[in-house]
Amino acid sequence: MKLNGIVVTTTTMCELDLTSAHLKGLTLHIDFMLIPMIHDVGREVHADILSKVAAIVDSGGLTPVLDDSRFSLDQAGLAHAHLESGKAMGKVVIQH
């Protein structure tokens, strides 16, 4: 991330050391997308967020970070172990 960048995630089920984010002055935004569906509150706001993210993705402005390792579907256990090991850098890909 660049200095003073913004990190947006929908993932919260993890433990993170935020030291590097702090040192770069990053803003962390966590969006639990199920809140509007569960409580029927703010659905329009989340629709707007998803539309903006889709536009950024479509314009090539968002590049996902993918781990170099690739796993087949029958190696899903190995992929999960790789992710839990903390050695994965980015999303772990399971190819069909």
N, C-alpha and C positions, 0 to 999 in steps of 0.2 A: 504494500500500500504506500501511496505517496504521503508526505507529511500533511497532517490535518485532513486526511481522507475520511470517508464515511464507509463503515462496514455495516451491511444489512444482512441479517440472517433470520431464518425461521427455525433454526435448530438451537435448542437450549438444553438438551439432554446430554450435557457433557461438562467436564471440568476443564477450565482453561486458565493458563497463566497469562494474564493480560499485560504483563510488563512491557512487551514490545509494542503493544497498542498504545500504552501510556506514553512511552518514549517518543512515539511518532505523533502524539496528539490526536489520535484517531477518535472518531465518534462511533459508538457501537449502538446500533438500532436493532432490537429484537422484536419481531412481529409475530404474534401467535395468531395465525390466520383462522383458527377454529372459533375464536371468541365471537365473531359476528354470527356464525352459524349456530353455536350453542345458545347464545343469549339473544339472538335476533336484534343486535345493536350495532350500528355502524357499518352495515353491509355496504353502503354506498362508498364509504371511505376506502374499504378494502378493495372494492371493485376498481376504484380510481388508482390505488397503489398498483394493483396487478396490471392494469392497462399501461401505466407508465413504465413498469418493469418490462413488459412485453415490447414496448416501443424501443427501449434501450437495447434489449436483446436483438430485436429485428434489425436495428441499425448497426449492429456489430460492436456496440459500446460496452458489452459485458462478455468477458471471457472466463469460463469456469476453469478452476485449477484442478487438473486431473493427475492422479498419481501415475507414475510410469508403469507400475505393475498392471497386468491385465489377467483376469481370471475367467475361466469358462463357468457355465452354470453348475457343473458338477464339482467345481472347486469353490463353491460359495462359502463353505466352512473355512477354507484357507483365506479367502478374501476378508471374511469377518475377523479372523485372527490377525491378519495383517493390519487391519484398521485399529483393532484394540491394542496392538503392540505399540502404537504411537509412532511408528515408522512411516506411516502413509503421509504423503504430502498432497493434500487435496482430496478429491472424491475418488473412491476406489471403484473401478469399472468392472462389472461382470458382463461379459459378452455372451450372447446366445449363439 
